[in-house]
């Protein structure tokens, strides 16, 4: 028997009752949901990804730029394309525990991140901040990190609101290279 191509979706047996929803499968997010790469405890030796990233190559660690006290790295589970974090090398949880040089370079790297994101992607605005403590929403509370999330006029759509899904148009490795190339010198 010949099957003809139609615009109707193929009916799959055993998948439940047909409904009006389209499915966007994002199996890579299961690692985040299951807590992969989460530290097992608060110490630097408890599997902290922010402590292990600097030992990797820029490409493998998704590092955009390295300073003396901090580095900039892409977020593995971004809110938007280009979502990066500025992270001190030192395993420290609380902003008030940063040394003067760390505080200064964290601020400088945040400014450079904004410049790089504007240059590379034409970002119109930013959400910048850090969640201090698990109760404040920090995914990895034991190692301070500041988020820099680029935003564009009209970048909201139905996917995050209705589908609880973000559509990211570029692979992380390509985003890392684009931002590293746009990173301003000191």
C-alpha distance (Angstrom), angle and dihedral (degrees) to the residues before:
residue distance angle dihedral
X1 . . .
X2 3.81 . .
X3 3.77 119.5 .
X4 3.76 116.7 -144.8
X5 3.80 123.5 -147.3
X6 3.77 111.8 -111.9
X7 3.75 135.1 173.7
X8 3.81 89.4 -120.5
X9 3.82 115.7 103.4
X10 3.78 115.1 -110.9
X11 3.80 111.8 -100.2
X12 3.80 110.5 -126.0
X13 3.76 119.6 -154.7
X14 3.81 116.7 -127.9
X15 3.79 99.4 17.8
X16 3.77 97.0 108.1
X17 3.74 134.1 -105.1
X18 3.77 115.7 -22.2
X19 3.79 112.8 -109.6
X20 3.79 138.4 171.7
X21 3.81 95.7 -96.0
X22 3.78 125.4 109.0
X23 3.80 114.9 -147.4
X24 3.80 122.6 -132.0
X25 3.79 104.8 -165.3
X26 3.81 114.2 -148.4
X27 3.82 104.7 172.2
X28 3.82 91.8 164.0
X29 3.83 88.1 71.3
X30 3.81 90.3 64.9
X31 3.82 88.8 80.2
X32 3.82 89.0 60.1
X33 3.79 93.5 44.1
X34 3.81 91.6 50.5
X35 3.80 92.2 47.7
X36 3.81 98.4 -111.4
X37 3.82 112.4 174.2
X38 3.83 90.5 19.0
X39 3.79 115.2 135.7
X40 3.79 117.7 -107.6
X41 3.82 91.3 -139.8
X42 3.80 143.6 -4.3
X43 3.81 98.9 -85.5
X44 3.79 127.5 96.6
X45 3.82 88.7 -116.7
X46 3.81 93.3 52.3
X47 3.80 94.6 89.8
X48 3.79 98.4 -79.8
X49 3.83 106.5 176.5
X50 3.81 91.4 -155.9
X51 3.81 89.1 59.8
X52 3.82 93.9 47.9
X53 3.82 99.1 43.7
X54 3.85 96.1 73.9
X55 3.83 91.0 60.3
X56 3.83 90.4 59.1
X57 3.77 127.1 80.5
X58 3.80 114.6 -92.9
X59 3.80 89.4 -107.5
X60 3.82 96.0 49.0
X61 3.81 93.8 42.7
X62 3.83 94.3 40.1
X63 3.80 87.7 -125.3
X64 3.79 113.6 168.2
X65 3.81 99.6 -174.3
X66 3.81 139.1 -7.2
X67 3.78 127.1 -144.7
X68 3.79 133.7 178.4
X69 3.83 95.7 -91.3
X70 3.82 105.2 11.4
X71 3.78 141.9 28.3
X72 3.81 135.4 -155.0
X73 3.80 118.3 -127.6
X74 3.80 135.8 172.9
X75 3.77 117.3 -108.1
X76 3.83 110.5 -113.1
X77 3.81 90.0 -145.3
X78 3.82 102.5 37.6
X79 3.78 127.5 -168.1
X80 3.82 88.2 -151.3
X81 3.78 135.7 3.8
X82 3.80 107.9 -78.3
X83 3.84 94.7 25.9
X84 3.79 103.8 156.6
X85 3.77 138.7 169.8
X86 3.79 133.5 -139.3
X87 3.80 109.0 -141.6
X88 3.82 132.8 -177.0
X89 3.79 114.2 -127.8
X90 3.79 89.3 -134.5
X91 3.81 115.1 83.8
X92 3.79 100.0 -117.1
X93 3.80 127.4 146.2
X94 3.78 106.5 -166.4
X95 3.78 127.0 62.9
X96 3.79 90.8 -140.7
X97 3.83 89.2 60.2
X98 3.81 93.9 61.1
X99 3.78 116.2 113.5
X100 3.80 118.2 -121.9
X101 3.84 92.8 -103.9
X102 3.82 91.0 50.0
X103 3.80 92.6 49.1
X104 3.79 91.5 48.1
X105 3.80 95.5 47.9
X106 3.82 92.4 43.9
X107 3.81 88.2 56.6
X108 3.82 92.0 45.4
X109 3.82 92.2 49.3
X110 3.80 89.9 49.5
X111 3.80 89.3 55.7
X112 3.82 91.1 47.4
X113 3.80 90.6 48.3
X114 3.80 90.1 54.9
X115 3.81 90.7 48.9
X116 3.82 92.7 48.0
X117 3.81 92.4 48.1
X118 3.80 91.8 48.9
X119 3.81 91.0 48.3
X120 3.81 96.6 44.3
X121 3.78 101.8 36.7
X122 3.79 108.9 11.3
X123 3.81 93.5 -116.6
X124 3.81 111.2 -167.0
X125 3.79 97.1 -161.1
X126 3.80 144.1 -9.3
X127 3.76 144.1 -132.7
X128 3.80 105.6 -143.4
X129 3.75 125.4 179.5
X130 3.76 152.5 98.8
X131 3.77 132.2 -117.3
X132 3.79 109.1 -134.4
X133 3.81 110.2 -152.9
X134 3.77 134.1 -2.9
X135 3.82 92.3 -86.1
X136 3.82 88.4 57.8
X137 3.80 91.4 54.5
X138 3.80 102.3 -95.0
X139 3.80 108.2 158.0
X140 3.80 90.3 -162.0
X141 3.80 103.0 25.4
X142 3.82 96.7 171.1
X143 3.83 94.8 67.3
X144 3.78 117.9 47.9
X145 3.81 116.4 -128.7
X146 3.79 132.2 169.4
X147 3.80 119.1 -141.1
X148 3.80 121.7 -139.8
X149 3.81 109.0 -169.8
X150 3.82 117.6 -178.0
X151 3.79 118.7 -139.6
X152 3.80 133.3 -166.1
X153 3.77 132.0 -161.3
X154 3.79 107.4 -97.0
X155 3.82 93.9 14.2
X156 3.78 91.9 128.6
X157 3.76 117.2 94.7
X158 3.78 139.8 155.2
X159 3.82 96.6 -83.8
X160 3.82 98.9 79.0
X161 3.80 93.8 35.6
X162 3.79 100.7 44.3
X163 3.80 103.3 16.0
X164 3.83 98.9 34.4
X165 3.80 85.7 -135.3
X166 3.80 132.3 120.4
X167 3.79 117.8 -148.2
X168 3.81 110.7 -145.2
X169 3.80 115.1 -164.8
X170 3.80 100.0 -159.4
X171 3.81 138.2 49.7
X172 3.80 114.9 -109.4
X173 3.82 93.1 -119.4
X174 3.81 90.4 55.6
X175 3.80 91.9 46.2
X176 3.83 90.4 49.9
X177 3.81 92.0 53.1
X178 3.81 93.1 45.4
X179 3.81 92.1 52.1
X180 3.82 94.4 41.5
X181 3.81 89.0 53.5
X182 3.82 90.3 49.2
X183 3.84 95.1 44.7
X184 3.83 108.3 122.0
X185 3.79 120.0 -126.3
X186 3.79 120.3 -114.6
